[in-house]
C-alpha cells in the first residue's frame, strides 16, 4: 500500500512546517489529490489516522479532489478524463493529460 508512504511524507512536511512556524499542534492537513494520481482517498484517510502522532495527533485530513483533464495537441479541445489514455472526442487524437495527477499539500491549520 503506497498510501502509507505518501502519508509518511505528508506528515513529515506538515511536522517540519509546523515546527518551523513555532506551532504546538496541527489541526488540519489539506491535500489536493488528482483522480489520475493513482491514489485511493479512502486508503489515504485510513493511513493518515493510523500514522498521525506528536504535533499531528489530533489532525484531520481534508482531501480536495481534482478531476482529470485532457488537452488535444491537434485541435486544442479540452475535456475531463477518467483515464491516463484518452482520445479527443472532436478529432480522435490521443489527449495530453493536463490535470488530475496532482498530489500536494495545499495548506495546514496549526496552533
C-alpha positions as CSV (number, residue, x, y, z in Angstrom):
1,X,0.0,0.0,0.0
2,X,1.9,3.1,-1.2
3,X,-0.6,5.4,0.5
4,X,1.2,4.8,3.8
5,X,4.5,6.0,2.2
6,X,2.6,9.0,0.9
7,X,1.1,9.8,4.3
8,X,4.5,9.5,5.9
9,X,5.9,12.1,3.5
10,X,2.9,14.4,4.0
11,X,3.2,14.2,7.8
12,X,7.0,14.8,7.6
13,X,6.2,18.0,5.6
14,X,3.4,19.0,8.0
15,X,5.6,18.5,11.1
16,X,8.6,20.3,9.6
17,X,6.4,23.3,8.6
18,X,4.5,23.4,11.9
19,X,7.7,23.2,13.9
20,X,9.3,25.9,11.8
21,X,6.3,28.2,12.5
22,X,6.5,27.5,16.2
23,X,3.2,25.6,16.3
24,X,2.3,23.2,19.1
25,X,-0.4,21.4,17.2
26,X,-1.5,20.5,13.7
27,X,-5.3,20.7,13.4
28,X,-5.9,20.1,9.7
29,X,-3.9,19.0,6.7
30,X,-5.4,19.8,3.3
31,X,-4.3,17.7,0.3
32,X,-5.0,18.1,-3.3
33,X,-5.3,14.7,-5.0
34,X,-5.9,14.2,-8.7
35,X,-8.2,11.5,-9.9
36,X,-5.4,10.3,-12.1
37,X,-2.7,10.3,-9.4
38,X,-3.2,6.5,-8.7
39,X,-4.0,7.2,-5.0
40,X,-7.0,5.9,-3.2
41,X,-8.6,8.6,-1.0
42,X,-10.1,6.1,1.5
43,X,-6.7,4.4,1.9
44,X,-5.1,7.8,2.4
45,X,-7.6,8.7,5.2
46,X,-7.0,5.3,6.9
47,X,-3.2,5.6,6.8
48,X,-3.4,9.2,8.0
49,X,-5.5,8.2,11.0
50,X,-3.0,5.4,11.8
51,X,0.2,7.4,11.3
52,X,-0.6,10.8,12.9
53,X,1.3,11.4,16.1
54,X,3.0,14.2,18.1
55,X,2.1,17.5,16.6
56,X,-0.4,15.8,14.3
57,X,-2.0,13.5,16.9
58,X,-5.5,15.2,16.5
59,X,-5.1,16.4,13.0
60,X,-7.9,16.0,10.4
61,X,-7.2,15.2,6.8
62,X,-9.1,17.1,4.1
63,X,-8.8,15.8,0.6
64,X,-9.7,18.0,-2.3
65,X,-10.5,16.0,-5.5
66,X,-9.0,17.3,-8.8
67,X,-10.6,16.0,-11.9
68,X,-8.5,14.6,-14.8
69,X,-8.2,16.9,-17.8
70,X,-7.0,16.2,-21.3
71,X,-5.9,18.6,-24.0
72,X,-5.7,17.6,-27.6
73,X,-2.4,18.6,-29.2
74,X,-4.0,18.6,-32.7
75,X,-7.2,20.6,-32.3
76,X,-6.9,22.2,-28.9
77,X,-10.0,20.6,-27.5
78,X,-10.1,20.1,-23.7
79,X,-12.2,17.7,-21.6
80,X,-12.5,15.9,-18.4
81,X,-11.0,12.4,-18.5
82,X,-11.0,9.4,-16.1
83,X,-8.1,7.6,-17.7
84,X,-4.5,8.4,-18.5
85,X,-5.0,7.2,-22.1
86,X,-7.9,9.1,-23.6
87,X,-8.9,10.1,-27.1
88,X,-10.2,13.5,-28.3
89,X,-13.9,13.4,-28.9
90,X,-13.5,16.0,-31.7
91,X,-10.7,14.6,-33.8
92,X,-9.7,11.2,-32.3
93,X,-6.1,12.1,-31.4
94,X,-4.6,11.0,-28.1
95,X,-5.0,13.6,-25.4
96,X,-2.2,15.1,-23.4
97,X,-3.0,14.9,-19.8
98,X,-3.0,18.4,-18.4
99,X,-4.5,17.8,-15.0
100,X,-5.6,15.3,-12.5
101,X,-2.2,13.9,-11.5
102,X,-1.7,16.3,-8.6
103,X,-0.7,15.2,-5.2
104,X,0.3,18.1,-2.9
105,X,-0.1,19.6,0.5
106,X,-2.2,22.7,-0.1
107,X,-2.4,24.0,3.5
108,X,-2.0,23.4,7.2
109,X,-4.1,24.7,10.0
110,X,-1.9,24.9,13.2
111,X,-2.0,26.4,16.7
